[in-house]
Amino acid sequence: MEDFDIVKMYWDRDEDAIYHTDRKYNRYCSGIAYSILFNAEDTKECVNETWLKAWQTIPPQRPEKLGPYLGKITRNLALNIYEKLTAQKRGGRHVDVVLDELSEVIGEQSDVEKYIDEKVLTELIAKFLRQQNEIARKVFVRRYWYMSSTREIARSYGLTDSNVKVMLKRTREKLKEYLVGEGYEL
């Protein structure tokens, strides 16, 4: 079923929209949630919350591309769940490492979650990424949007873990220079 048809079902308040959303996007959204939560039960809960949030927000929203819309909801919910789960005990989890890497560029870790969704920063990062070569762009997005491990990224693109780490470091450095050049205050 096409996204347009599924969105129309949401607008018509047809509960089958959730069935078709789950059928088409469960694997995609589960992948996003699992890369943040690393727990099957929490992932399932997050994806179910995504369907509920979609039901609550469509309408008034009318996403042209349902996949990215659901992906963003899933990612935000997963980060919220992750924050709740780790509120008592901070430390060395995968998401903390990824957010720490980004904090070198855009501010302290507590600021990362606050600023990551700001329209201006999002547009600057998107513009920056369009200027990068395809592999650097894909590696960056896999790491900082999907929060994939460097090992997973290396496997996907036929690189070594070390290659990925160096590429990410260089891309973060370029991004920092770019943001400063565009007047973004770090």
PyMOL commands that set and color helices and strands:
alter all, ss='L'
color gray80, all
select helices_A, chain A and resi 3-11+16-37+40-57+66-85+94-106+109-115+119-130+134-144+150-157+161-181
alter helices_A, ss='H'
color red, helices_A
deselect
rebuild
show_as cartoon
